[in-house]
């Protein structure tokens, strides 16, 4: 990805943070570690390498969540925009399954 294009995109998305001294970006934060794990799995299923920061610490003591700012979902610079788009689709419910489908059949929710 062209650096200038990434910088322009990042300027329009101030909620995405760069990790100092690294080529990693925080694309989302979650107060519930399982939500972060599900989002990470969604990114990885979409072909985007992702990692979690502070997940184990928060699972040990959820009262630390506000102080830590939640579990951080990290991706590299090459995948920031794609990851953000996948997470937006996840939040919209684009990956939801139809819970009323007959047993054994999985259909995307309409």
C-alpha positions as CSV (number, residue, x, y, z in Angstrom):
1,X,0.0,0.0,0.0
2,X,1.3,3.4,-0.9
3,X,2.3,5.3,2.3
4,X,0.7,8.6,1.3
5,X,-2.7,6.8,0.7
6,X,-2.4,5.1,4.1
7,X,-1.6,8.4,5.7
8,X,-4.6,10.0,4.1
9,X,-6.9,7.2,5.2
10,X,-5.5,7.3,8.7
11,X,-6.1,11.0,8.9
12,X,-9.8,10.3,8.1
13,X,-9.9,7.6,10.8
14,X,-8.3,9.0,14.0
15,X,-9.6,6.0,16.1
16,X,-7.0,3.8,14.4
17,X,-3.8,4.1,16.4
18,X,-0.3,3.3,15.3
19,X,1.9,1.3,17.8
20,X,5.1,3.4,18.2
21,X,8.3,1.8,16.8
22,X,6.2,-0.9,15.0
23,X,4.4,-1.4,11.8
24,X,1.2,-2.3,13.7
25,X,-2.1,-0.5,14.1
26,X,-4.8,-0.8,16.7
27,X,-8.0,-1.2,14.5
28,X,-10.4,-1.9,17.4
29,X,-10.6,-2.2,21.2
30,X,-13.0,-4.6,23.1
31,X,-14.0,-4.6,26.7
32,X,-14.9,-8.3,26.5
33,X,-12.0,-10.5,25.6
34,X,-14.2,-13.1,23.8
35,X,-15.5,-10.3,21.5
36,X,-11.9,-9.5,20.6
37,X,-11.2,-13.1,19.9
38,X,-14.3,-13.4,17.6
39,X,-13.2,-10.3,15.7
40,X,-9.7,-11.6,15.4
41,X,-11.1,-14.9,14.0
42,X,-13.2,-13.0,11.5
43,X,-10.2,-11.1,10.3
44,X,-8.1,-14.2,10.0
45,X,-10.9,-16.0,8.1
46,X,-10.8,-13.1,5.7
47,X,-7.1,-13.6,5.1
48,X,-5.9,-10.8,7.3
49,X,-3.3,-11.6,9.9
50,X,-4.3,-10.2,13.3
51,X,-3.2,-10.4,16.9
52,X,-4.6,-9.4,20.3
53,X,-2.8,-7.4,22.9
54,X,-3.8,-7.5,26.6
55,X,-6.3,-10.3,26.2
56,X,-4.8,-12.7,28.7
57,X,-4.3,-9.9,31.2
58,X,-7.9,-8.9,31.0
59,X,-9.2,-12.5,31.2
60,X,-7.3,-12.7,34.5
61,X,-9.1,-9.6,35.9
62,X,-11.8,-7.9,34.0
63,X,-11.7,-5.0,36.4
64,X,-8.5,-4.0,34.6
65,X,-10.4,-3.4,31.3
66,X,-11.1,0.3,31.8
67,X,-7.6,1.0,32.9
68,X,-6.0,-0.9,30.0
69,X,-8.5,0.5,27.5
70,X,-9.7,-3.0,26.5
71,X,-8.2,-5.7,24.4
72,X,-6.4,-4.2,21.4
73,X,-6.9,-5.8,18.0
74,X,-3.7,-5.3,15.9
75,X,-3.0,-5.6,12.2
76,X,0.0,-4.6,10.1
77,X,0.0,-1.5,7.9
78,X,-0.6,-3.5,4.8
79,X,-4.0,-4.7,6.0
80,X,-5.3,-1.7,8.0
81,X,-8.0,-0.6,5.5
82,X,-9.1,-4.1,4.7
83,X,-9.3,-5.0,8.4
84,X,-11.4,-1.9,9.1
85,X,-13.8,-2.7,6.3
86,X,-14.2,-6.3,7.6
87,X,-14.8,-5.1,11.2
88,X,-17.4,-2.6,9.9
89,X,-19.2,-5.4,8.1
90,X,-19.1,-7.5,11.2
91,X,-20.6,-4.7,13.2
92,X,-23.4,-4.3,10.6
93,X,-24.2,-8.0,10.9
94,X,-23.1,-8.9,7.4
95,X,-21.8,-12.2,8.7
96,X,-24.8,-13.1,10.7
97,X,-26.5,-16.5,10.1
98,X,-30.2,-17.0,9.8
99,X,-31.2,-18.4,13.2
100,X,-34.5,-19.6,11.8
101,X,-33.0,-21.9,9.2
102,X,-33.9,-25.6,9.4
103,X,-31.6,-27.7,11.5
104,X,-28.4,-28.6,9.6
105,X,-28.8,-25.8,7.1
106,X,-26.9,-22.5,7.4
107,X,-28.1,-19.5,5.5
108,X,-26.9,-15.9,5.6
109,X,-29.4,-13.7,7.3
110,X,-31.3,-11.4,5.0
